[in-house]
Amino acid sequence: MQIVSLLTNPQTPVLEEATAEALRGAWNGGAIRWLDRGIAAEFELAKVPDDLWHVWEKMQALGIDLAVTPAENRRKRLLLADMDSTMIQQECIDELAAEAGVGPHVAAITARAMNGELDFEAALRERVGLLKDLPASIIDKVVAERITFMPGGTTLIATMKAQGARAVLVSGGFTDFTQRVAASLGFDENRANTLLAEDGKLTGQVAEPILGRAAKITALEEVTAQMGIGEADAIAVGDGANDLGMLGRAGMGVALHAKPAVAAQCSLRVNHGDLTALLYLQGYARDEFAA
């Protein structure tokens, strides 16, 4: 049995009952269950439809995300999340680069790396090198003035943790940021790269080994082993090419507002909703969300 989920942006709810009913009828699905009126609905289906991606494109044009997931084992016991452009709305290295006066150049490299066009580790070393001699104190300024959270993150983590799940932030970014983001949002653990500094200035280097795609898979393996659960019990979320490994291995791998080349390799894509979409995909109704 499969579950068909229809989701939209909670800030601009456009999911109409007629739309949901029309799809249910076309696919001969079960009764519609509203998780959040106007925002999220679901129904059961015997098997994945042959015209799934054709219908998905039509729904995208309406501002609606469409997903089909197995009905079994929906509620996950581990959340593994990327940070940049996933739990926060920025790329931290781009914001640091803007302070260093090399913002556009670094942002262009970041975009190519996240789209899988460049080797992640080499691209990270190149970008960090451009931050050489930047005062380390600028990190505090960037956190205070430039970093904003992706909507729904606090609710996602609080709700899953209230049901006994664990939340781990695993980033190709930097511990100076992940530690603060993790503490603010309620993550249990965070893993990231370390920016090196000396005499109050960034050295233009990052500690080795660099945490990239392989390290995110390692985090999935290690944390599930520690918890005594399978990878099928995890939900992972990210947007970049370095997230593809963990997205492919986790029981649910969600590409959130992902780069096109990344989204194309993922069956679960959230382009309109926020992070609460991960709760709806697990079958949580709005009245089950933690405060």
C-alpha positions in Angstrom: 0.0 0.0 0.0 1.2 3.5 -0.8 0.3 6.9 0.6 -0.2 9.9 -1.8 0.6 13.2 -0.1 -0.4 16.6 -1.4 1.4 19.6 0.2 1.7 23.3 -0.3 3.3 26.4 1.4 1.6 27.0 4.8 2.0 30.7 4.2 0.0 30.6 1.0 -2.3 27.6 1.2 -3.7 26.7 -2.2 -4.6 23.0 -1.8 -8.3 22.9 -2.7 -10.6 20.0 -1.8 -11.6 19.7 -5.5 -8.0 19.3 -6.5 -7.4 16.5 -4.0 -10.7 14.8 -4.9 -10.0 14.9 -8.6 -6.6 13.2 -8.1 -8.1 10.7 -5.7 -10.7 9.8 -8.3 -8.3 9.7 -11.2 -6.1 7.3 -9.3 -8.9 5.3 -7.7 -7.5 6.1 -4.2 -9.0 5.7 -0.8 -10.7 8.4 1.3 -9.0 11.7 1.7 -7.5 12.5 5.1 -6.9 16.2 5.7 -3.7 16.7 7.8 -4.1 20.5 7.6 -7.0 22.0 5.7 -5.8 23.8 2.6 -2.2 22.8 3.3 -1.8 19.0 3.5 -3.9 16.0 2.5 -3.3 12.3 1.8 -5.0 9.2 0.6 -4.1 5.5 0.2 -3.3 3.9 -3.1 -2.7 0.3 -4.1 0.5 1.0 -6.1 2.6 3.8 -7.5 0.8 5.3 -10.5 2.4 5.0 -14.0 1.8 8.7 -14.7 3.2 9.9 -11.3 5.7 12.4 -12.7 3.3 13.7 -15.4 0.8 14.5 -12.7 3.6 15.8 -10.4 4.5 18.4 -13.0 0.9 19.5 -13.3 0.7 19.9 -9.5 3.9 21.9 -9.4 2.3 24.4 -11.7 -0.5 24.8 -9.1 2.0 25.4 -6.3 1.4 21.9 -4.9 4.0 19.2 -4.0 3.0 15.6 -4.7 4.7 12.6 -3.1 4.1 8.9 -3.0 5.6 6.9 -0.1 5.1 3.4 1.3 2.3 3.2 3.9 4.5 1.1 6.3 7.0 2.6 8.7 6.2 6.2 8.0 7.1 7.8 11.3 10.9 7.9 11.5 13.1 7.7 14.6 16.0 9.7 13.2 16.1 13.1 11.4 19.4 13.7 9.6 19.5 17.3 8.2 21.7 19.4 6.1 22.2 23.0 7.4 22.9 25.5 4.6 19.8 26.3 2.4 17.9 23.6 4.4 17.7 24.4 8.1 18.8 27.9 7.4 18.0 30.0 4.4 21.6 31.0 3.5 24.9 29.4 2.6 27.2 30.4 5.5 30.4 30.5 3.4 28.7 32.9 0.9 27.7 35.2 3.7 31.3 35.2 5.1 32.6 35.8 1.6 30.3 38.8 1.2 31.9 40.3 4.3 35.3 39.6 2.8 34.3 41.4 -0.4 34.4 38.3 -2.6 30.7 37.4 -2.3 29.6 36.9 -6.0 32.7 34.9 -6.8 32.3 32.5 -3.9 28.5 32.3 -4.4 29.1 31.2 -8.0 31.4 28.4 -6.9 29.0 27.3 -4.2 26.1 27.1 -6.7 28.2 24.9 -9.0 29.4 22.7 -6.2 25.9 22.2 -4.8 24.6 21.3 -8.2 27.3 18.6 -8.5 29.4 20.4 -11.2 32.5 20.6 -9.0 34.3 18.4 -6.6 32.9 19.4 -3.2 36.2 19.1 -1.2 38.3 21.0 -3.8 35.6 23.7 -4.1 35.4 24.1 -0.3 39.2 24.5 0.0 39.2 27.1 -2.8 36.4 29.1 -1.2 37.8 29.0 2.3 41.2 30.1 0.9 39.5 33.4 -0.2 38.5 34.1 3.4 42.2 34.3 4.5 42.9 37.1 7.1 39.2 37.7 7.6 38.7 38.5 11.4 37.3 35.5 13.1 34.9 37.8 15.0 33.1 38.3 11.7 31.4 35.0 12.3 29.4 36.5 15.2 28.3 39.3 12.9 27.2 37.0 10.2 25.2 34.8 12.6 23.5 37.9 14.1 22.8 39.8 10.9 22.7 37.4 8.0 21.4 34.0 9.1 17.7 33.2 9.2 16.0 29.9 9.9 14.0 28.0 7.3 10.3 28.1 8.3 9.1 25.0 10.1 12.4 23.8 11.5 11.7 24.2 15.2 8.3 22.5 14.8 9.8 19.6 12.8 12.4 18.8 15.4 10.2 19.4 18.5 7.5 17.2 17.1 9.8 14.3 16.2 11.6 14.5 19.5 8.3 14.5 21.4 7.7 11.1 19.7 11.1 9.8 20.8 13.1 10.6 17.7 16.7 11.9 17.5 17.8 14.9 15.4 21.3 15.2 14.0 22.6 18.2 12.0 25.2 17.1 9.5 26.7 19.8 7.3 29.5 20.5 4.8 29.6 23.9 6.4 31.3 24.9 9.6 31.0 24.1 13.3 31.0 27.8 14.2 27.5 27.9 12.6 26.2 24.3 13.2 26.8 24.5 16.9 24.6 27.7 17.2 22.0 26.5 14.7 21.8 23.1 16.5 21.3 24.7 19.9 18.7 27.1 18.6 16.6 24.5 16.8 16.9 21.6 19.3 19.2 19.2 17.5 20.8 16.5 19.6 24.1 16.5 17.8 25.9 18.4 15.0 28.7 17.5 12.7 30.5 19.9 10.3 33.9 21.2 9.2 36.2 23.3 11.3 37.4 26.7 10.1 41.0 27.3 11.3 41.9 30.6 12.9 45.2 32.0 14.2 45.8 35.3 16.1 42.1 36.2 15.7 42.1 35.8 11.9 40.9 33.0 9.6 43.9 31.2 8.1 42.2 30.4 4.8 42.2 26.7 5.7 39.8 24.1 6.9 40.7 21.2 9.2 41.2 17.8 7.5 39.5 15.5 6.7 36.8 17.5 5.1 33.2 16.5 5.9 31.5 16.0 2.6 29.1 13.5 0.9 30.8 10.4 2.3 30.8 11.8 5.9 27.1 12.4 5.7 26.6 8.7 4.8 28.9 7.8 7.7 26.8 9.9 10.1 23.7 7.9 8.9 25.5 4.6 9.5 26.9 5.6 12.9 23.9 7.2 14.4 21.5 4.4 13.3 23.9 1.8 14.7 24.1 3.7 18.0 20.3 3.8 18.2 19.9 0.2 17.2 17.6 1.1 14.3 17.8 0.6 10.5 18.5 3.2 7.9 14.8 2.7 6.9 13.9 4.3 10.2 15.6 7.6 9.2 14.4 10.6 7.3 17.1 12.8 5.7 16.7 16.3 4.2 19.0 18.4 2.1 19.4 20.4 -1.1 22.8 19.8 -2.6 24.8 17.2 -4.4 26.8 16.3 -1.3 23.4 15.3 0.3 22.5 12.7 -2.3 24.3 9.8 -0.6 22.3 10.2 2.6 19.1 11.0 0.8 19.4 7.8 -1.2 20.1 5.7 1.8 17.6 7.0 4.4 14.1 5.5 4.5 12.8 8.9 3.4 15.2 11.2 1.5 13.6 14.6 1.0 15.1 17.1 -1.5 14.0 20.5 -0.1 14.0 23.4 -2.5 16.9 21.5 -4.1 19.2 22.3 -7.0 17.6 20.9 -10.2 20.3 18.3 -10.8 19.8 17.1 -7.2 16.0 17.0 -7.3 16.1 15.0 -10.5 17.7 12.1 -8.5 15.2 12.2 -5.7 11.7 10.7 -5.6 10.6 13.0 -2.7 10.8 16.7 -3.6 9.5 19.6 -1.6 9.6 22.8 -3.7 6.7 24.7 -2.3 6.3 23.6 1.4 8.5 24.4 4.3 10.2 22.0 6.8 6.8 21.0 8.3 6.3 19.1 5.0 8.6 16.4 6.5 6.0 15.9 9.2 3.1 15.6 6.8 5.0 13.1 4.8 5.3 11.0 8.0 1.6 11.2 8.5 1.5 13.8 11.3 -1.6 16.0 11.3 -1.4 19.7 12.3 -2.9 19.0 15.7 -0.1 16.6 16.5 2.6 19.2 16.0 4.6 20.1 19.2 4.4 23.7 20.2 
